[in-house]
Amino acid sequence: MALNDAAIVARVLAGDSDAYRVLVERYRAEFGRYAVAVLGDSDAAADAIQEAFIRAYDGLASCREPERFGSWFFRILQNQCRNALARVRKTVDVADADPASPHRTDALVEQAELAAVLETALGALTAEQREALVLKHVEGRSYEEMSQLLGVGVDALKMRVHRARDALREILGGRL
């Protein structure tokens, strides 16, 4: 029988530090995808998620709702990703990218270039816009799920996603 998050947190707080591994395994893949999508770099995402798990372990006693460990951990990871984004800002000239034609032999190279331009364009969004866009369109989460994870109202999240789309259109200048 699988233990719920609250039971695992209680075991860890009672001294069973090995029980924390269950939480790590439970949330690593799901939130790892989020970190990769937000940071655009798997190495940076791995660093962010590892640091977030360390911070969560160190601060586990301050988790007021252990049954909602996932949401609490997500906010820690969210802050780690925001800090990582603040440290590293890449710049690429968006005007240099054209959508790849699948009929050309260099289509794979062009697709890679386009992916880099899109990543840079996503990096130009505010952290709030980027995470809302990633959660909605990359992770495929509902606005209700996003609201629980981020602690933000559904209407505010809809507005963030809408503004993020508008900002991307402006940044990319109709190139997509």
N, C-alpha and C positions, 0 to 999 in steps of 0.2 A: 504494500500500500504506500503510495507516494505521500510524503508529508507536504502540508501546505507551507507557504512562506513563513507564516507566523510561528509555526512549530519549529521550523529550521532556525529562524532567528533566535528563538528561545534556547535552543540547544547550543548555538554558538555563544550566546551570552552566558550560558551556564558553564562554559569552558570547553565545549566540543568544537574546537576550531576546524576540524576536518569536515564538519557538517556544512561549512561555508562553501565547500566545493560544489555541493548540490545547487546552490543559488547561482554560482558562477556558470555551471553547465546549463542551467535552466535559461539564463538570460544572455549568455555570450553571443550566440548566433543571431538572435533577434535584434539585439541592440548593436551588435557588431555591424550588421548591414546598414543600420541607421548611421553609425559613425563613418563608415566608408562613403556613404552617399553624401553626407554633410561635408566631410573633409576632402573627399575626392582623392584620397591616397590611402592605400591599405596599410602601409607602415604607420602613418600618422594615426589612423583609426585604431590600429592594434595598441599603440602607445596610449591613446586616450582611454580606451576601454580598460586596459590594464590599470592605469592610474585611477580610473573611476572605481574599479573593484577594490583597490587598495584603500582609497578614501572611504568607501562605503563600509569596509570591514573595520577600519579605525574608528568610524563614527557610528557604528551599528547601534550603540546604546541610545543615540539621539533619534533613532527612527521611531516616531510616535505611533505609527500605524504599521506594525510589522506584517500584517496581512496584505498590505499594499507595498511590499518591498520593491516590486518591479517599478512602480511609479516613482517611489522615492529614489531608487537607483538611477532611473532615467534622468531625473533632474540633476543628479551629480554628473552623469555622463554628458548631459546637455551643456553644463558649465565647462567641462573639460574640452568639449568640441569648440565652444565659443572662445575659450582661451587659446586653443591651438589656431583657430582662424585669425584671431587678433595678432598672433605672432608672425604668421606667414600669409602674405598677400601676393599672389602671382598676378602678373599683368601680361596679357596677350592682346594684340590688336585684333578685335573682332572683325574689322573690315577685311582682314586677310582670308576669311573662311568663306567657302562656297559649298553648298550641299553637294555631296558626292553623287556622281552618276553611276548607277550600278552596271552600266554597259561599258565602262572604261576599265582598263587593266589596272590602273592605279587607284581604284575605288577604295580598297582597304586602307591605303595611306591617307586618302582624303577623309575617310570615315574616322580615322584616328585623329586627324587634325580637327575635324568637326567636334569630336568628343572633347578635345582639349579646349576648344573655343567655348563649348557649352559649359564645361567645368569652370572656366574663367568667368563666364557670364553669371553662373550661379554664385561664384565667389564675390561678385559685385553686389549681390543682394544683401540686405541687412540680415543679421543672424536669425532674427525672428521670422523673416520672410522665407529664408532658405530652409529652416527646419520645418516650417509649415508646408512648404511645397514638397519637400522630400517625404515627409510623413504621409501626405495626401497622394502624391503621384508616383513616388518610388516604392514606398512601403504599402500603399493601397489601404491606408487606415481610414476609418470613418471619422467624421468630425467629432462624434461623441467619444471615440477612443482617443483622439488627439486631445480633446478637452480634458480627459482624465489624466493623460500623461503630462500635459503641459500646465494644467491648472489654470487654463484660460477658457473663457466662454466660447461657445460654438460660433456665435455671430462674429466675434473678434477673429477667430481662426479663419472663417470664410473670407473676411476682409483681408487678412494677411495673404491668403492664397491668391485672392483676386489681385491684390497689389503686386505680388511677386510675379504673376503672369504678365501684368502690364509692364512691369520693370524689365522683364526678360525681352518682351517684344521691343521695347525702346532700345535696350542695350544691343540686341541683335539686329535692329534696324530692318526687320522684315526679311532677313536672310534665310529664315527657315520656313 
